[in-house]
Amino acid sequence: MEIKDTNPKDACGIKKVPYSTVSMPVMAEVGLAMLEGALKYGRHNYRVVGVRASVYFDALMRHMGAWWEGEDIDPDSGLSHVTKAIATLVVLRDSMIRNKLCDDRPPKCYPGWVNALNTRAAGLVEKFPKPRPAHLATDEALDDLARFRLKNQTRDVSEDIPCHWCGAVGDEEHGCGGQ
């Protein structure tokens, strides 16, 4: 980064918290999510009464789980589930900074448990070097299956959907080796 000799503010300013690195559209959405909370519970209520870790962890997981499963928008607020998750983390982190967190997390797990699982995951990747292709939300067959299941909730209609890869239906032999 070039520092102008004529402006001493540059030399000082570049060493301070860089708010310019944060996405303003995302911050604006988080502001809306925080406004919703302020209107429902009182602005900055969490700074006074504190928050319970498990409640915010659960809210975070619900929003991210809904988003992961394809529900982009929170039906209660009309905002992105990701935005709601960020707002949840903002409140959680603020309560940690201010010593207002009721830490009801379970007892700590043994050190290195994630690394141990990562080692096992790496072993699986090595064991299966040519995995089957992932089935993604963009796959038309999956979208069709979801629509069929919504229409026919009383029966499993997966046998009515042709294989995305080879077109086989039901009990037909799959040319792709699937099923």
SULPE-V947568 format. One line per field, one symbol per residue. ss: DSSP state (A for helix, B for strand, O for the rest). psi: psi as a letter, one per 30 degrees, with the letter a starting at -180 (. if undefined). burial: 1 if it has 9 or more other C-alpha atoms within 8 Angstrom, else 0. Layout:
ss->???
psi->???
burial->???
This chain:
ss->OOOOOOOAAAAAAOOOOOAAAOOAAAAAAAAAAAAAAAAAAOOOAAAAAOBBAAAAAAAAAAAAAAAAOOOOBOOOOOOBAAAAAAAAAAAAAAAAAOOOBBOOOOOOOOOOAAAAAAAAAAAAAAAOOOOOOOOOOOOAAAAAAAAAAAAOOOOOOAAAOOOOOOOOOOOOOOOOOOO
psi->kkkkffjfeeeeefglkifffkjeeeeeeeeeeeeeeeeefkkgeffefllkeeeeeeeeeeeeeeeegfjekjfefglkeeeeeeeeeeeeeeeeeghgkjjgllkklkkgeeeeeeeeeeeeeeeifillkkjlffkeeeeeeeeeeeeiffljgfffkkkeeffkkbglkkffgl.
burial->00000000011000000000000000101100111111000000111001111101001100110110001111000011111111111011011100011000000000000000000000000000000000000010111110011001000010101110010111000100000
